[in-house]
Amino acid sequence: MLPILSALSEPTRFDAMRLLYDGNEHCVCELMRVIGATQSRMSRHMQVLKQAGLVTDRRDAQWVRYSLNPDLSEDIRAVLDAVFRAEDALSQQRSAA
């Protein structure tokens, strides 16, 4: 569990996981654009998420496409759900203040 929480502790990786959590496959070019990261930075962060077992990748011509690891355990999915719900609630509290 620690490698997963450590991987999610970095804001760029957290943002990438939030995008990938929709269950769709996303090109690294899309992740770069939405998050505002360079290709080298995004690739390094995605490698950390891949090593933690959170994402899988697939090469498509010059791009790499990432998706949520379909083999994630229910426990890990529950942790991700809780983390994203807590982040949503915090964002709502901040915008209401």
Order of alpha helices (4+ residues) and beta strands (2+ residues): alpha-alpha-beta-alpha-alpha-beta-beta-alpha
